[in-house]
Amino acid sequence: MKRHNDLPISQVLKQWSQSPKFKPRLIQEKIEAGWEDWFGKTISKNTEKLVVKNNTLYVYIKSGPLKYEMNLGREQIRRILHERLGENYFEDIVIN
């Protein structure tokens, strides 16, 4: 029997990782894995959770003063994330 849609596994995985259903979760996993390295121990220690939804990153912070500082630097955070991820994924960063 002949196969008609033979694709290399690398191409199948790439298509899967780019699908709208799975991409936000993969992006979130990458950010969670690199969060402390990219933003330091203080920010990492005070981060309750990170959520990626509709091309927006929601960052939940425990400390009020740190939350204020991070709100002032949202564009810088976005630039760092885009640089580390290798793509311009986020339209907005929301600090809660």
ZIVENFEN-V71190 format. One record per pair of residues at least 24 apart in sequence whose C-alpha atoms are under 7 Angstrom apart, sorted by the first residue. I is the first residue (numbers start at 1). J is the second residue. Records with the same first field share a line. If there is no record, write none. Layout:
I = J, J
This chain:
24 = 52, 53
28 = 52
55 = 89, 90, 91
56 = 90, 91, 92, 93
57 = 90, 92, 93, 94
58 = 93, 94, 95
59 = 94, 95, 96
60 = 95, 96
61 = 96
67 = 95
71 = 95
